[in-house]
Amino acid sequence: MADFSDRVVLVTGAGGSLGSAVARTFYAGGARLVLAERSPEKIAAALPEIAQDADRALVQAADLTDPASVVALVQVALERFGQIDALANTVGGYRAGTPVHETPVEQWEFMLSLNARTAFLVSQAVIPPMLERGSGHIVHVAARAALSGGAKMAAYSASKSALIRLVESLAAELKHSGITVNCVLPGTIDTPQNRAEMPKADFSKWVAPEAIADVIAFLASDAARAVQGAAIPVYGRS
């Protein structure tokens, strides 16, 4: 485990299964945390001990699809801790099940908003303070489905593919500034929600949130200082 005791890490979607695992990993490494979630109550439920650590954790409501909310989130984080050294953005979601000609335009737009717009907005907000410090790490969560289209999941695949292209573009823009930008591509994540939706699956083949969190922590550490614009598969055996 890298030492994050001098670092401030912004974890978005911190109340979710993956986000809470990421928060626990950075907390164990000594980081101070900004924990963002649309409903802060989810963070209190998922991370009760960390959320109550007023010295090292700031819990903040934020809607990452709303530019003003994202700007406010970063401003509050800077006012509290004075810096943001790493962004671990776990916000995203999955909707699929219909062929393209039957997919409502609302679902297409929702996927692009949830998976790509959010990453664009939060990246845009954290980059200026990172540029001022001359260092930083940005890590997003894409998906294996971003690598190729599949039947009945065009909106999801397109939105996650857009996220990878965003990561590559940011990496190209920031590679001389001391800021790294990368993403991880999880396979099927072993979460209570996925187990409920796929009760007959072999859960042992799925990837644990904690395993993904370890890779995110690596990408947010100085050990990954030469990794730039990467999309790292984290599939487990799925």
C-alpha positions as a printed NumPy array, in Angstrom:
array([[  0.   ,   0.   ,   0.   ],
       [  1.326,   3.421,  -0.983],
       [  1.559,   6.111,   1.669],
       [ -1.14 ,   8.715,   1.068],
       [ -0.751,  10.463,   4.415],
       [  0.163,  13.755,   2.761],
       [ -2.49 ,  13.501,   0.049],
       [ -6.079,  14.627,  -0.398],
       [ -8.199,  12.296,  -2.512],
       [-11.603,  13.132,  -3.963],
       [-13.725,   9.992,  -4.269],
       [-16.946,  10.405,  -6.222],
       [-19.777,   7.92 ,  -5.882],
       [-18.361,   7.136,  -2.457],
       [-21.591,   5.58 ,  -1.193],
       [-21.622,   2.816,  -3.808],
       [-20.084,  -0.632,  -3.581],
       [-17.005,   0.324,  -5.6  ],
       [-16.77 ,   3.889,  -4.324],
       [-16.864,   2.82 ,  -0.691],
       [-14.164,   0.199,  -1.329],
       [-12.015,   2.878,  -2.948],
       [-12.574,   5.216,  -0.001],
       [-11.59 ,   2.513,   2.505],
       [ -8.419,   1.75 ,   0.544],
       [ -7.246,   5.352,   0.469],
       [ -8.235,   5.845,   4.102],
       [ -6.141,   2.835,   5.094],
       [ -3.244,   4.496,   3.26 ],
       [ -3.576,   7.606,   5.407],
       [ -5.257,   9.944,   2.918],
       [ -7.595,  12.757,   3.762],
       [-10.793,  12.201,   1.834],
       [-13.458,  14.239,   0.114],
       [-16.392,  11.855,  -0.228],
       [-18.956,  12.93 ,  -2.798],
       [-22.357,  11.421,  -3.426],
       [-25.703,  12.622,  -4.726],
       [-27.216,  11.464,  -1.41 ],
       [-24.708,  11.86 ,   1.461],
       [-26.817,   9.476,   3.53 ],
       [-25.422,   6.662,   1.375],
       [-21.915,   7.527,   2.541],
       [-22.959,   7.557,   6.194],
       [-24.476,   4.103,   5.726],
       [-21.592,   2.622,   3.728],
       [-18.685,   4.266,   5.553],
       [-19.892,   5.163,   9.065],
       [-16.482,   5.276,  10.76 ],
       [-14.772,   7.205,   7.982],
       [-17.667,   9.635,   7.556],
       [-17.447,  10.487,  11.261],
       [-13.708,  11.221,  11.119],
       [-13.978,  14.995,  10.917],
       [-10.209,  15.442,  10.745],
       [ -9.691,  13.297,   7.665],
       [-13.024,  13.125,   5.865],
       [-15.379,  15.633,   4.277],
       [-18.759,  14.337,   3.147],
       [-20.32 ,  16.462,   0.433],
       [-23.513,  16.241,  -1.599],
       [-22.872,  16.608,  -5.321],
       [-24.627,  15.955,  -8.604],
       [-21.843,  15.261, -11.085],
       [-24.126,  15.862, -14.05 ],
       [-24.571,  19.49 , -12.926],
       [-21.645,  21.846, -13.67 ],
       [-22.45 ,  24.208, -10.793],
       [-22.631,  21.332,  -8.314],
       [-19.259,  19.974,  -9.459],
       [-17.596,  23.393,  -9.2  ],
       [-19.044,  23.82 ,  -5.71 ],
       [-17.758,  20.379,  -4.691],
       [-14.202,  21.198,  -5.703],
       [-14.37 ,  24.63 ,  -4.095],
       [-15.528,  23.188,  -0.774],
       [-12.763,  20.577,  -0.933],
       [-10.127,  23.252,  -1.522],
       [-11.496,  25.428,   1.257],
       [-11.328,  22.509,   3.678],
       [ -8.044,  20.845,   2.732],
       [ -6.28 ,  23.352,   0.461],
       [ -5.474,  20.844,  -2.274],
       [ -6.714,  17.891,  -4.309],
       [ -3.963,  15.447,  -5.126],
       [ -6.039,  12.7  ,  -6.695],
       [ -9.467,  12.147,  -8.178],
       [-10.97 ,   8.659,  -8.048],
       [-14.176,   8.968, -10.041],
       [-16.42 ,   5.93 ,  -9.601],
       [-19.675,   7.562, -10.735],
       [-21.411,   5.656, -13.516],
       [-24.107,   3.153, -14.245],
       [-25.523,   0.529, -16.566],
       [-28.702,   0.377, -18.599],
       [-29.165,  -2.   , -21.49 ],
       [-31.468,  -4.672, -22.816],
       [-32.968,  -3.157, -25.962],
       [-31.748,  -3.083, -29.574],
       [-30.831,   0.304, -30.968],
       [-34.068,   0.737, -32.903],
       [-36.064,   0.219, -29.702],
       [-33.86 ,   2.221, -27.35 ],
       [-35.516,   5.439, -26.143],
       [-33.459,   8.539, -26.84 ],
       [-33.8  ,   9.327, -23.141],
       [-31.833,   6.17 , -22.29 ],
       [-29.116,   7.084, -24.801],
       [-28.8  ,  10.551, -23.3  ],
       [-28.936,   9.221, -19.749],
       [-26.031,   6.853, -20.335],
       [-23.902,   9.526, -21.981],
       [-24.686,  11.91 , -19.145],
       [-24.038,   9.452, -16.32 ],
       [-20.901,   7.859, -17.722],
       [-19.249,  10.529, -19.876],
       [-20.611,  13.955, -18.927],
       [-19.847,  13.365, -15.241],
       [-16.238,  12.413, -15.991],
       [-15.833,  15.459, -18.227],
       [-17.202,  17.861, -15.624],
       [-15.288,  16.571, -12.611],
       [-12.038,  16.385, -14.603],
       [-12.553,  19.929, -15.794],
       [-13.05 ,  21.098, -12.212],
       [-10.031,  19.411, -10.575],
       [ -7.473,  20.17 , -13.27 ],
       [ -6.917,  23.896, -12.493],
       [ -5.886,  23.349,  -8.842],
       [ -3.735,  20.407,  -9.911],
       [ -2.052,  22.59 , -12.527],
       [ -1.315,  25.173,  -9.854],
       [  0.439,  22.526,  -7.75 ],
       [  2.145,  20.969, -10.769],
       [  0.994,  17.475,  -9.87 ],
       [ -2.047,  15.253,  -9.619],
       [ -3.616,  11.942, -10.532],
       [ -6.988,  11.43 , -12.198],
       [ -8.502,   7.948, -12.356],
       [-11.874,   7.163, -13.941],
       [-13.866,   3.937, -14.065],
       [-14.752,   2.817, -17.594],
       [-15.767,  -0.758, -18.463],
       [-14.793,  -3.736, -20.58 ],
       [-17.834,  -2.953, -22.742],
       [-16.077,   0.239, -23.841],
       [-13.725,  -1.809, -26.014],
       [-16.353,  -3.14 , -28.404],
       [-20.036,  -2.84 , -29.079],
       [-22.428,  -5.554, -28.044],
       [-26.012,  -6.413, -28.846],
       [-28.619,  -4.501, -26.867],
       [-26.088,  -2.303, -25.058],
       [-25.156,   0.397, -27.568],
       [-25.829,   3.335, -25.245],
       [-23.774,   1.865, -22.43 ],
       [-20.871,   0.832, -24.652],
       [-20.802,   4.188, -26.421],
       [-20.815,   6.133, -23.167],
       [-17.949,   4.132, -21.685],
       [-16.008,   4.331, -24.951],
       [-16.423,   8.106, -24.841],
       [-14.912,   8.02 , -21.357],
       [-11.796,   6.244, -22.619],
       [-11.385,   8.803, -25.399],
       [-11.724,  11.557, -22.781],
       [ -8.998,   9.937, -20.687],
       [ -6.687,   9.675, -23.684],
       [ -7.285,  13.3  , -24.651],
       [ -6.704,  14.548, -21.112],
       [ -3.537,  12.494, -20.852],
       [ -2.208,  14.008, -24.071],
       [ -3.018,  17.517, -22.875],
       [ -1.57 ,  17.114, -19.378],
       [  1.427,  14.819, -19.846],
       [  3.917,  17.694, -19.475],
       [  2.216,  19.186, -16.408],
       [  2.85 ,  16.502, -13.787],
       [ -0.734,  15.22 , -13.948],
       [ -1.524,  11.635, -14.923],
       [ -4.904,  10.546, -16.292],
       [ -5.895,   6.9  , -16.557],
       [ -8.897,   4.611, -16.22 ],
       [ -9.726,   1.083, -15.171],
       [-11.941,  -1.367, -17.024],
       [-13.705,  -3.632, -14.535],
       [-15.25 ,  -6.907, -15.496],
       [-18.428,  -7.936, -13.692],
       [-18.107,  -6.488, -10.186],
       [-19.142,  -8.626,  -7.238],
       [-21.77 ,  -6.376,  -5.669],
       [-25.056,  -7.135,  -3.911],
       [-26.939,  -5.525,  -6.791],
       [-25.238,  -7.697,  -9.425],
       [-25.809, -10.823,  -7.351],
       [-29.5  ,  -9.986,  -7.065],
       [-29.807,  -9.362, -10.812],
       [-27.826, -12.482, -11.811],
       [-28.515, -15.003,  -9.036],
       [-27.445, -18.031, -11.09 ],
       [-24.033, -16.647, -12.033],
       [-20.742, -17.965, -10.688],
       [-19.866, -15.152,  -8.285],
       [-16.383, -16.551,  -7.713],
       [-15.386, -15.405, -11.198],
       [-16.394, -11.807, -10.598],
       [-13.925,  -9.138,  -9.545],
       [-14.098,  -7.835,  -5.981],
       [-14.509,  -4.076,  -5.501],
       [-11.449,  -4.144,  -3.246],
       [ -9.319,  -5.542,  -6.09 ],
       [-10.392,  -2.697,  -8.362],
       [ -9.738,  -0.228,  -5.554],
       [ -6.165,  -1.493,  -5.267],
       [ -5.546,  -0.747,  -8.951],
       [ -7.117,   2.708,  -8.631],
       [ -4.89 ,   3.418,  -5.623],
       [ -1.828,   2.348,  -7.606],
       [ -2.76 ,   4.681, -10.471],
       [ -3.199,   7.509,  -7.958],
       [  0.235,   6.917,  -6.444],
       [  3.678,   8.098,  -7.444],
       [  4.512,   4.517,  -8.418],
       [  2.31 ,   5.1  , -11.486],
       [  3.93 ,   8.399, -12.406],
       [  4.959,   7.018, -15.827],
       [  1.522,   5.538, -16.612],
       [ -0.43 ,   7.934, -18.789],
       [ -3.597,   7.523, -20.833],
       [ -4.002,   3.854, -19.963],
       [ -7.167,   1.77 , -19.79 ],
       [ -6.295,  -1.028, -17.366],
       [ -8.344,  -4.262, -17.504],
       [ -9.424,  -5.476, -14.063],
       [-11.56 ,  -8.457, -14.98 ],
       [-10.871, -11.011, -12.275],
       [-12.01 , -14.261, -13.89 ],
       [-15.175, -12.769, -15.342]])
